[in-house]
Structures are given as structure tokens and as C-alpha cells.
Amino acid sequence: MPTLPLLAHSSLDATVAWRGAVPVSVRQFLHEVDALAAQLPAGRHVLNLCGNRYRFTVALAACIVSGRVSVLPPNHTAEMVRQMQRRAPDVFCIADQDARDIDLPVFRYPNDLPPAPSAARIPQIDCDQLIAQVFTSGSTGEPMPHDKRWGSLVRNVQAEGARLGITPAHALLGTVPPQHMYGLETTVLLPLQCGAALHDGSPFYPDDIGMALAQLPRPRVLVTSPYHLRALLAVSTELPAADLLLSATAPLSTQLASEAESRFGCPLLEIYGCTETGQLATRRTTAGVAWQAFPGVRLWNAGETVWAEGGHIDTPTRLSDVIEPLDASPGHFLLHGRHADLVNIAGKRTSLAYLNYQLNAIPGVDDGVFMLPPDDAGALENVRRLAALVVAPTLTPATLMHALRERIDPIFLPRPLLFVDALPRNATGKLPTQLAQGLLASLQAKAALGLRV
């Protein structure tokens, strides 16, 4: 069977990771992987909850070399854990922090692993080996698992690395968790397969992000999301220079991308993909709205359905998005949002993605989302009114509604428009449907009772 190496570094003395400002060699990494693999308990399925990105990577690699499957769900609620156990009764958890709330056998990541002896080798992994089950985020409904095999994952991140120009000299810092598909591919597998180095942290607050980025040698890459990037740019302090910014999980406004490029002094690229297929395309947001697919990847329409095939995709896969291929530019396309986002009111059509883009582009809006009320969610052709939840502490409802009137057709103005302190986004910045609908229902119930919302 064809194989591919666990990592692409050319020397055992090369740097594979940074623990803060301290480098970790390939040699040390491989011996920690072997030592951890030897200590793992029985059970083929592993829930990797390590919060430290380096430890997550060691645990992931230990599972790969020992033939285990990493299960990566979007959350760790009791129901999600029960769903995992139904699919894999032997599943256990590996964690480097408190995991008492997880109703699974827990293996604690060792505080000390043996030091590296003088020799090591880079393992070769069967391309057909199942290494992970990655669940969709649940942002459009119930999370669903998707099998990920080694060969497809490696081909995907190699294509990403070639497109982005990642070299062994690069160091990558991520604000998104490695348990998410985007975080797994770009902050873990991409540096491993490009001979680059990952940073062990997952900083969230702006000061922490700036400090961690400044620790890394250049060229350095910041892997983030629109939600994290917006919070980072809101600070007035000087930000450390970067050499590349990457963003995914939601569309990014040209205004935000332009500000980010100016503040960090480097280009920003967006990545488009999904859990089902992995990463498919990129664009430089400030250069235009069109996306460019990875080499060998083809997106095509069959009626209203979009399919992806070629490149790293083993079998043609149906997508949930509305895509418009650009015949004049082969491999380029426009992304119009998800089919489930399409809204038709009185014969006029738009998408929730477009409305969210316009809402979040208004100065003073820290965060916001348009929603289909639950009663209307199953009948898009008969939507009566949209709702919107907004975080905008400096704006009044009248001011915000006036700004929306200048950006969108009045028929799509939200009724109700509800102000909240924060939206229940997950660690990647996505807003799971069930949480958003629950918040909307709670606010509407309070309003119906005459309570202050």
C-alpha cells in the first residue's frame, strides 16, 4: 500500500514546534510520540481534548502511529458524548487539563515524557489509514461525522501549502482550536507536511495573540477567524508584524481585511472549504470577490446542486453552498452562501450570509446575525419577517435600523432587532444553530411577557 511520511522535515534536528519561544526538534517530537503511544490505554477511538496545541499534535501523532482514530466533535456536551459512545463504545479521552465534566474514561497527558535518545526515524503512514472522524460544526443543524484518511489529508494540506507559499522557514500561530477541521489542517497538519513549525498556544485575547506572535521568528503566519480578527483589530495598541494572515469559518469583509493587512503589514488570504471535503480554494479578500480552487479540484453544478471532485477529494462530494463558476477564469468561482441561507420574501431573494455581511460592516456593530425565526425556518418561500441579534453597545436601535436601510432592501429589515451582550459563538467563532435559536426564543419569550430584553 502507498504510504506518506508523518512529517516532511528534512532533518531530525529541524524545528517542528515552538513552546512559547523554545524550539522543539523533530527528534524530540518523535520520541514523545513513541513514548505516549506506548502508554495509551486500550480503545481504538480517542477524544483528543488537549488544549496545548503541541500536546494535541503529539497525541494525534501517537494515535496515528498506533492505529487509533481521533474523534473530533464540535462540542463536548453530554448528548455529543453519548452520540460518540453510540458510534464507538471503546472511545476514551486524552486531556492535558481538567476533564471531569466528560463522561468518558480519561487518560491524563503525562507531565513528563522521556528525553530523546540519539536516534529516531520518521514513520511512514498508510495512505488509506483512517486517522480521524471530524464532525461538522452544527452551525446548520445536527453535527455529522466524516471519515478522514491520511492520504487525502496530506494531499489537501500539501496543496494548501503550495498555494500559500509555506516553507520550512515558516512558523504558524493559530487562534482557532486544533479540534476543528480548519485548525487541524492549517495549524497542525500544514506545518507538519511543509516542514514548518507550529506554535503550542491557542491565544484568544488580543494581548496574548500579540505576545505569542512576537515570540516566533519570521516569516510567521497568523491563522485566525473573522470573529477573532475583529476583536484583535479593535485594540489600539501596535500589533507585531506578520508575513501572512489566514482566515476561515465565515466570509470576511473587504473593510476588515484591508485594515488587517495595514495593521500587520502583510497580505491576508481567506480559505474556503468544509468538513466534508477539507479546504478547496483561497482568495485575497482585498483583491476581489472571486475564489480560486486548488489545482486539480473542480466544482461543478448539476441543477441546483454543487459537486466537488478531483485533487485530494477521493470521491465526488456534494456541497451545501451556492457557487457560480466563472467561465472566463477556469478554476475561479463566486460563493453566494449556503442553500439553507437563501431567503425569498415577496419574490425578492437574498441570503443570510449577505445580510450578515452588511450588518457586521456597520461601524459600531461588534457582532451580529440575521436569523429565520423557528416557525419560518422550514418554509423559506413564505418568510414573513427575519430576526436579528446584534452586539452594538454604542448604537441605538433607530440608528442601527437607519444604517441597515442604506445597505439592504427594506423588505429584509429585521423584525425584531434584538440587542444582546454577546452571541454564543464556539471557539472557532461559529454560531451553532441550536444555541442561536435558543437565545432568540428566550429573548422573544421575555419580550412577550413585557420583560426587559
C-alpha positions as CSV (number, residue, x, y, z in Angstrom):
1,M,0.0,0.0,0.0
2,P,1.3,3.5,-0.7
3,T,2.5,5.5,2.3
4,L,3.3,9.1,3.2
5,P,5.5,10.3,6.0
6,L,4.2,11.6,9.3
7,L,6.0,14.8,8.7
8,A,8.1,16.3,5.9
9,H,11.0,17.8,7.8
10,S,14.4,17.1,6.2
11,S,16.4,16.8,9.4
12,L,15.8,15.3,12.8
13,D,17.3,18.5,14.2
14,A,14.8,20.8,12.4
15,T,12.3,22.7,14.5
16,V,8.8,21.2,14.4
17,A,7.2,23.3,17.1
18,W,7.7,26.3,19.4
19,R,6.8,26.0,23.1
20,G,6.5,29.8,23.6
21,A,9.9,30.9,22.5
22,V,11.6,27.5,23.0
23,P,12.1,25.3,19.9
24,V,11.3,21.6,19.8
25,S,13.2,19.4,17.4
26,V,11.8,16.7,15.2
27,R,13.9,14.2,17.1
28,Q,12.3,15.2,20.5
29,F,8.8,15.3,18.9
30,L,9.1,11.7,17.5
31,H,10.3,10.3,20.8
32,E,7.5,11.9,22.7
33,V,5.1,10.5,20.1
34,D,6.5,7.0,20.6
35,A,6.5,7.3,24.4
36,L,2.9,8.5,24.5
37,A,1.7,5.8,22.1
38,A,3.2,3.1,24.4
39,Q,1.2,4.5,27.3
40,L,-2.2,4.9,25.8
41,P,-4.9,2.6,27.2
42,A,-6.9,0.1,25.1
43,G,-9.5,1.5,22.8
44,R,-9.3,2.5,19.2
45,H,-11.2,5.8,19.3
46,V,-9.8,8.8,21.1
47,L,-11.3,12.1,22.0
48,N,-8.3,14.5,22.0
49,L,-9.1,17.4,24.4
50,C,-5.5,18.6,24.8
51,G,-5.7,22.4,24.9
52,N,-2.0,22.9,24.3
53,R,-1.5,22.7,20.5
54,Y,1.8,20.9,20.8
55,R,0.4,18.3,23.1
56,F,-2.6,17.9,20.9
57,T,-0.2,17.2,18.0
58,V,1.8,14.7,19.9
59,A,-1.4,12.9,21.0
60,L,-2.7,13.0,17.4
61,A,0.5,11.6,16.0
62,A,0.6,8.9,18.8
63,C,-2.8,7.8,17.8
64,I,-1.8,7.7,14.1
65,V,1.3,5.6,14.6
66,S,-0.6,3.2,16.9
67,G,-3.6,2.8,14.5
68,R,-6.1,4.7,16.6
69,V,-8.8,7.1,15.3
70,S,-9.1,10.7,16.7
71,V,-12.7,11.7,17.2
72,L,-13.1,15.5,16.9
73,P,-16.7,16.7,17.7
74,P,-17.7,20.3,17.6
75,N,-18.5,20.4,21.3
76,H,-18.4,18.2,24.4
77,T,-21.9,18.3,25.7
78,A,-23.4,15.2,27.4
79,E,-25.5,14.5,24.3
80,M,-22.5,14.8,22.0
81,V,-20.5,12.4,24.2
82,R,-23.5,9.9,24.1
83,Q,-23.5,10.2,20.3
84,M,-19.8,9.4,20.2
85,Q,-20.3,6.4,22.5
86,R,-23.1,5.0,20.4
87,R,-20.8,5.1,17.3
88,A,-17.6,4.0,19.2
89,P,-18.3,2.3,22.6
90,D,-14.5,2.0,23.1
91,V,-13.9,5.7,23.0
92,F,-11.7,7.3,25.7
93,C,-10.5,10.8,26.3
94,I,-6.9,12.2,26.4
95,A,-6.6,15.5,28.2
96,D,-3.9,17.9,29.5
97,Q,-6.4,19.7,31.7
98,D,-9.4,19.0,33.9
99,A,-11.9,16.8,32.1
100,R,-14.2,15.8,35.0
101,D,-17.2,17.0,33.0
102,I,-16.6,14.5,30.3
103,D,-18.4,11.2,31.0
104,L,-15.7,9.0,29.4
105,P,-12.6,7.2,30.7
106,V,-9.9,9.9,30.9
107,F,-6.2,9.4,30.2
108,R,-4.2,12.3,31.6
109,Y,-1.4,13.5,29.3
110,P,1.8,12.8,31.1
111,N,3.6,15.9,32.6
112,D,6.9,14.3,31.7
113,L,7.8,12.2,28.7
114,P,11.3,10.6,28.4
115,P,14.0,12.7,26.8
116,A,15.0,12.0,23.3
117,P,17.8,9.4,22.8
118,S,20.3,9.8,20.0
119,A,18.3,8.2,17.1
120,A,14.8,8.4,15.7
121,R,13.0,7.8,12.4
122,I,10.1,9.4,10.7
123,P,7.2,6.9,10.4
124,Q,5.5,6.1,7.1
125,I,1.7,6.0,7.3
126,D,-0.6,4.0,5.0
127,C,-2.4,6.5,2.8
128,D,-5.7,4.6,3.3
129,Q,-5.4,4.6,7.1
130,L,-8.4,6.2,8.9
131,I,-6.9,8.7,11.3
132,A,-9.9,10.9,12.3
133,Q,-13.6,11.3,12.4
134,V,-14.3,15.0,12.2
135,F,-17.8,16.3,12.9
136,T,-19.5,19.2,11.2
137,S,-19.8,22.3,13.4
138,G,-23.6,22.1,13.8
139,S,-23.9,25.7,12.5
140,T,-26.6,24.5,10.1
141,G,-28.1,21.7,12.1
142,E,-27.0,18.4,13.8
143,P,-23.3,17.7,13.8
144,M,-22.4,14.8,11.4
145,P,-19.2,12.7,11.4
146,H,-16.9,12.4,8.4
147,D,-14.0,10.0,8.0
148,K,-10.6,11.4,7.2
149,R,-7.9,9.2,5.7
150,W,-4.2,10.0,5.8
151,G,-3.5,10.3,2.0
152,S,-6.4,12.6,1.4
153,L,-5.5,14.9,4.3
154,V,-1.8,15.1,3.3
155,R,-2.6,15.9,-0.3
156,N,-5.0,18.6,0.8
157,V,-2.5,20.4,3.1
158,Q,0.3,20.0,0.6
159,A,-1.9,21.8,-2.0
160,E,-2.7,24.4,0.6
161,G,1.0,24.9,1.4
162,A,1.9,25.2,-2.2
163,R,-0.8,27.9,-2.8
164,L,0.2,29.8,0.4
165,G,3.9,29.5,-0.2
166,I,4.6,27.9,3.2
167,T,8.3,26.8,3.5
168,P,10.3,25.1,6.3
169,A,11.3,28.6,7.5
170,H,7.7,29.5,8.4
171,A,6.2,29.4,11.9
172,L,2.4,29.3,12.4
173,L,0.3,30.6,15.3
174,G,-3.3,29.7,15.5
175,T,-6.2,31.3,17.4
176,V,-8.6,28.5,16.3
177,P,-8.6,25.2,18.2
178,P,-6.9,22.2,16.6
179,Q,-10.0,20.1,17.2
180,H,-11.8,22.0,14.4
181,M,-11.2,20.9,10.8
182,Y,-9.7,24.3,9.8
183,G,-7.5,24.3,12.9
184,L,-6.5,20.7,12.4
185,E,-5.5,21.2,8.7
186,T,-3.8,24.6,8.9
187,T,-2.3,24.8,12.4
188,V,-1.2,21.1,12.8
189,L,-1.0,19.2,9.5
190,L,0.1,22.1,7.3
191,P,3.3,22.8,9.3
192,L,4.0,19.0,9.7
193,Q,3.7,18.4,5.9
194,C,5.6,21.6,4.8
195,G,8.5,21.1,7.2
196,A,7.5,24.2,9.1
197,A,6.9,24.8,12.8
198,L,3.7,25.2,14.8
199,H,3.2,27.3,18.0
200,D,1.9,25.4,21.0
201,G,-0.6,28.1,22.1
202,S,-4.2,28.9,21.2
203,P,-4.3,32.6,22.4
204,F,-7.7,34.3,22.4
205,Y,-7.2,37.8,23.9
206,P,-5.5,40.4,21.8
207,D,-2.6,40.9,24.1
208,D,-2.0,37.2,24.3
209,I,-2.1,36.9,20.5
210,G,0.3,39.7,20.0
211,M,2.7,38.3,22.6
212,A,2.7,34.8,21.1
213,L,3.2,36.1,17.6
214,A,6.1,38.3,18.7
215,Q,7.8,35.1,20.2
216,L,8.0,33.5,16.8
217,P,10.8,34.0,14.3
218,R,9.9,35.4,10.9
219,P,8.5,34.5,8.4
220,R,5.4,33.9,10.6
221,V,1.8,33.2,9.9
222,L,-1.3,34.1,12.0
223,V,-4.2,31.6,11.4
224,T,-7.4,33.1,12.7
225,S,-11.1,33.7,12.0
226,P,-13.2,36.8,11.3
227,Y,-14.5,36.8,14.9
228,H,-11.1,36.7,16.4
229,L,-9.6,39.1,13.9
230,R,-12.3,41.7,14.6
231,A,-11.6,41.6,18.3
232,L,-7.8,41.8,17.6
233,L,-8.1,44.9,15.4
234,A,-10.3,46.6,18.0
235,V,-7.3,47.2,20.2
236,S,-5.4,50.4,19.7
237,T,-2.0,49.1,20.6
238,E,0.6,48.4,17.9
239,L,0.4,44.8,16.6
240,P,3.5,42.8,15.8
241,A,4.4,42.4,12.1
242,A,3.4,39.2,10.4
243,D,4.2,37.7,6.9
244,L,0.8,36.2,6.2
245,L,-2.7,36.2,7.7
246,L,-5.1,33.4,7.1
247,S,-8.9,33.5,7.8
248,A,-11.7,31.0,7.5
249,T,-15.0,29.8,9.0
250,A,-17.0,32.8,7.8
251,P,-16.9,35.4,5.0
252,L,-14.6,38.3,5.7
253,S,-15.5,41.9,4.8
254,T,-13.1,43.8,2.5
255,Q,-13.0,46.6,5.1
256,L,-11.8,44.3,7.8
257,A,-9.3,42.5,5.5
258,S,-7.9,45.9,4.4
259,E,-7.4,47.1,8.0
260,A,-5.8,43.8,8.9
261,E,-3.3,44.0,6.0
262,S,-2.5,47.5,7.0
263,R,-2.0,46.8,10.7
264,F,0.0,43.6,10.3
265,G,1.9,44.7,7.1
266,C,1.2,41.6,5.1
267,P,-1.4,40.0,2.8
268,L,-4.5,38.3,4.1
269,L,-5.9,35.2,2.4
270,E,-9.3,33.6,3.1
271,I,-9.7,29.8,2.9
272,Y,-12.9,28.2,1.6
273,G,-13.7,24.6,2.5
274,C,-16.0,22.4,4.6
275,T,-15.7,19.4,6.9
276,E,-16.9,17.1,4.1
277,T,-14.1,17.9,1.6
278,G,-11.5,19.8,3.5
279,Q,-10.0,23.0,2.0
280,L,-10.9,23.8,-1.6
281,A,-10.0,27.3,-2.5
282,T,-8.5,30.6,-1.5
283,R,-8.8,34.3,-2.3
284,R,-7.1,37.5,-1.3
285,T,-10.1,39.4,0.0
286,T,-8.8,42.9,-0.9
287,A,-8.1,41.8,-4.5
288,G,-11.6,40.8,-5.4
289,V,-14.6,38.6,-4.6
290,A,-13.6,35.5,-6.7
291,W,-12.2,32.3,-5.2
292,Q,-9.5,30.2,-6.9
293,A,-9.8,26.4,-6.4
294,F,-6.7,24.3,-5.6
295,P,-5.0,22.7,-8.5
296,G,-6.9,19.6,-9.7
297,V,-10.1,20.5,-7.7
298,R,-13.2,21.0,-9.8
299,L,-16.5,22.5,-8.7
300,W,-19.5,21.9,-11.0
301,N,-23.2,22.4,-10.9
302,A,-25.9,19.8,-11.5
303,G,-29.1,21.7,-11.4
304,E,-29.1,23.5,-8.1
305,T,-26.6,21.1,-6.6
306,V,-22.8,21.8,-6.4
307,W,-20.3,19.0,-6.5
308,A,-16.6,18.9,-5.8
309,E,-14.2,16.4,-7.2
310,G,-10.5,15.9,-8.1
311,G,-7.3,16.8,-6.3
312,H,-7.4,15.4,-2.7
313,I,-11.1,14.5,-2.9
314,D,-11.4,10.7,-3.2
315,T,-15.0,10.7,-4.4
316,P,-17.3,13.4,-5.8
317,T,-18.8,15.2,-2.8
318,R,-22.0,17.3,-2.7
319,L,-21.6,20.8,-1.2
320,S,-24.1,22.8,0.7
321,D,-23.2,26.1,-0.9
322,V,-24.4,28.1,-3.8
323,I,-21.5,28.5,-6.2
324,E,-21.2,30.3,-9.6
325,P,-18.3,29.1,-11.8
326,L,-16.6,31.9,-13.8
327,D,-16.3,30.6,-17.3
328,A,-13.9,33.3,-18.3
329,S,-11.5,32.3,-15.5
330,P,-11.2,28.5,-15.2
331,G,-10.9,27.3,-11.6
332,H,-12.4,30.6,-10.3
333,F,-15.9,31.0,-8.8
334,L,-18.2,33.2,-6.8
335,L,-19.5,31.9,-3.5
336,H,-23.1,33.0,-2.7
337,G,-23.6,31.3,0.6
338,R,-25.4,28.1,1.7
339,H,-28.6,26.8,0.2
340,A,-30.1,26.8,3.6
341,D,-29.4,30.5,3.9
342,L,-31.4,31.6,0.9
343,V,-34.4,33.8,1.7
344,N,-37.3,34.7,-0.6
345,I,-39.7,37.4,0.6
346,A,-42.4,38.6,-1.8
347,G,-40.4,37.5,-4.8
348,K,-37.2,39.1,-3.7
349,R,-34.2,36.9,-3.0
350,T,-31.1,37.3,-0.8
351,S,-29.0,35.2,1.6
352,L,-28.4,35.3,5.3
353,A,-24.7,35.4,4.5
354,Y,-25.1,38.6,2.5
355,L,-27.3,40.2,5.2
356,N,-24.8,39.2,7.9
357,Y,-22.0,40.8,5.9
358,Q,-23.9,44.1,5.6
359,L,-24.8,44.1,9.3
360,N,-21.3,43.5,10.5
361,A,-19.9,46.1,8.2
362,I,-21.8,48.9,10.0
363,P,-19.5,50.9,12.3
364,G,-20.3,50.3,15.9
365,V,-21.5,46.7,15.3
366,D,-19.2,44.3,17.2
367,D,-21.1,41.2,16.2
368,G,-24.5,40.4,14.7
369,V,-26.5,37.7,12.9
370,F,-29.7,37.5,10.9
371,M,-31.9,34.6,11.6
372,L,-35.0,32.8,10.3
373,P,-37.5,32.5,13.2
374,P,-38.1,28.8,14.0
375,D,-41.7,28.9,12.7
376,D,-40.4,30.1,9.3
377,A,-37.3,28.0,9.1
378,G,-39.0,25.2,7.1
379,A,-40.8,27.5,4.6
380,L,-38.3,29.9,3.1
381,E,-40.7,30.9,0.3
382,N,-43.2,32.2,2.9
383,V,-40.9,34.0,5.3
384,R,-42.8,36.8,7.0
385,R,-40.1,38.5,8.9
386,L,-36.4,38.0,9.7
387,A,-34.9,38.5,13.1
388,A,-31.5,39.8,14.0
389,L,-29.4,39.6,17.2
390,V,-26.8,42.3,17.5
391,V,-23.9,43.3,19.8
392,A,-23.6,47.1,19.4
393,P,-23.3,48.8,22.7
394,T,-22.7,52.3,21.3
395,L,-25.7,52.2,18.9
396,T,-29.4,52.7,19.4
397,P,-32.0,50.6,17.6
398,A,-33.1,53.5,15.5
399,T,-29.5,54.4,14.4
400,L,-28.8,50.8,13.5
401,M,-32.0,50.4,11.6
402,H,-31.3,53.6,9.6
403,A,-27.8,52.2,8.7
404,L,-29.4,48.9,7.6
405,R,-31.9,50.7,5.4
406,E,-28.9,52.2,3.5
407,R,-27.5,48.8,2.9
408,I,-30.3,46.3,2.3
409,D,-33.7,46.2,0.7
410,P,-36.3,47.3,3.3
411,I,-38.3,44.1,2.9
412,F,-35.4,42.2,4.6
413,L,-35.1,44.6,7.6
414,P,-35.3,42.5,10.8
415,R,-38.4,42.4,13.0
416,P,-37.4,42.0,15.7
417,L,-34.0,43.6,16.0
418,L,-32.7,42.5,19.4
419,F,-29.6,43.8,21.2
420,V,-27.6,41.3,23.2
421,D,-24.3,41.5,25.3
422,A,-22.7,38.6,23.3
423,L,-23.6,35.8,20.9
424,P,-23.0,32.2,21.9
425,R,-20.2,31.5,19.4
426,N,-18.0,28.5,19.7
427,A,-14.2,28.5,19.9
428,T,-13.8,29.0,16.1
429,G,-16.2,31.9,16.0
430,K,-19.1,29.9,14.5
431,L,-22.6,30.3,15.8
432,P,-24.3,26.9,16.2
433,T,-27.9,26.9,15.1
434,Q,-29.4,25.4,18.2
435,L,-27.7,27.9,20.5
436,A,-28.7,30.9,18.4
437,Q,-32.3,29.8,18.1
438,G,-32.4,29.1,21.8
439,L,-31.2,32.6,22.5
440,L,-33.7,34.1,20.1
441,A,-36.6,32.1,21.6
442,S,-35.6,33.2,25.1
443,L,-35.5,36.9,24.2
444,Q,-38.8,36.7,22.4
445,A,-40.4,35.0,25.3
446,K,-39.2,37.7,27.7
447,A,-40.5,40.4,25.3
448,A,-43.9,38.7,25.1
449,L,-44.1,38.9,28.9
450,G,-43.2,42.5,28.9
451,L,-39.8,41.9,30.5
452,R,-36.7,43.9,29.6
453,V,-34.7,42.1,26.9
